[in-house]
Amino acid sequence: MLIRKIEAFMRQTKMPQTKFGRLAAADPRLVDDLRKGRTPGSRLERQVEHFMNKYREDLHAN
């Protein structure tokens, strides 16, 4: 489930939910909406997964 992956990512990076939503999908309400039951489409899921993977790669590269 995407929200669980996002929650784990936010804990690991100490990133606030609105910042995550803005950076991952240009939607500061994304995390709150997912918590409330919003079902993400496959495109949004890929976009968010890509953001998290790229962010982790960039952290480890520095």
Contact map, one row per residue, 1 for C-alpha under 8 A:
11111000000000000000000000000000000000000000000000000000000000
11111100000000000000000000000000000000000000100000000000000000
11111110000000000000000000000010011000000000000000000000000000
11111111000000000000000000000000000000000000000000000000000000
11111111100000000000000000000000000000000000000000000000000000
01111111110000000000000000000010000000000000000000000000000000
00111111111000000000000000000000000000000000000000000000000000
00011111111100000000000000000000000000000000000000000000000000
00001111111110000000000000000000000000000000000000010000000000
00000111111111111001000000000000000000000000000000000000000000
00000011111111100000000000000000000000000000000000000000000000
00000001111111100000000000000000000000000000000000000000000000
00000000111111100000000000000000000000000000000000000000000000
00000000011111110000000000000000000000000000000000000000000000
00000000011111111011000000000000000000000000000000000000000000
00000000010001111111000000000000000000000000000000000000000000
00000000010000111111100000011011000000000000000000000000000000
00000000000000011111110000111110000000000000000000000000000000
00000000000000111111111000010000000000000000000000000000000000
00000000010000111111111100010010000000000000000000000000000000
00000000000000001111111111111110000000000000000000000000000000
00000000000000000111111111110000000000000000000000000000000000
00000000000000000011111111100000000000000000000000100000000000
00000000000000000001111111100000000000000000001100110000000000
00000000000000000000111111100100000000000001001100000000000000
00000000000000000000111111110000000000000000000000000000000000
00000000000000000100111111111100000000000000000000000000000000
00000000000000001111110001111110000000000000000000000000000000
00000000000000001100100000111111100000000000000000000000000000
00000000000000000100100010111111110000000000000000000000000000
00100100000000001101100000011111111000000000000000000000000000
00000000000000001000000000001111111100000000000000000000000000
00000000000000000000000000001111111111000000000000000000000000
00100000000000000000000000000111111111110000000000000000000000
00100000000000000000000000000011111111000000000000000000000000
00000000000000000000000000000001111111000000000000000000000000
00000000000000000000000000000000111111100000000000000000000000
00000000000000000000000000000000111111110000000000000000000000
00000000000000000000000000000000010011111000000000000000000000
00000000000000000000000000000000010001111101100000000000000000
00000000000000000000000000000000000000111111100000000000000000
00000000000000000000000000000000000000011111110000000000000000
00000000000000000000000000000000000000001111111000000000000000
00000000000000000000000010000000000000011111111100000000000000
01000000000000000000000000000000000000011111111110000000000000
00000000000000000000000000000000000000000111111111000000000000
00000000000000000000000110000000000000000011111111100000000000
00000000000000000000000110000000000000000001111111110000000000
00000000000000000000000000000000000000000000111111111000000000
00000000000000000000000000000000000000000000011111111100000000
00000000000000000000001100000000000000000000001111111110000000
00000000100000000000000100000000000000000000000111111111000000
00000000000000000000000000000000000000000000000011111111100000
00000000000000000000000000000000000000000000000001111111110000
00000000000000000000000000000000000000000000000000111111111000
00000000000000000000000000000000000000000000000000011111111100
00000000000000000000000000000000000000000000000000001111111110
00000000000000000000000000000000000000000000000000000111111111
00000000000000000000000000000000000000000000000000000011111111
00000000000000000000000000000000000000000000000000000001111111
00000000000000000000000000000000000000000000000000000000111111
00000000000000000000000000000000000000000000000000000000011111
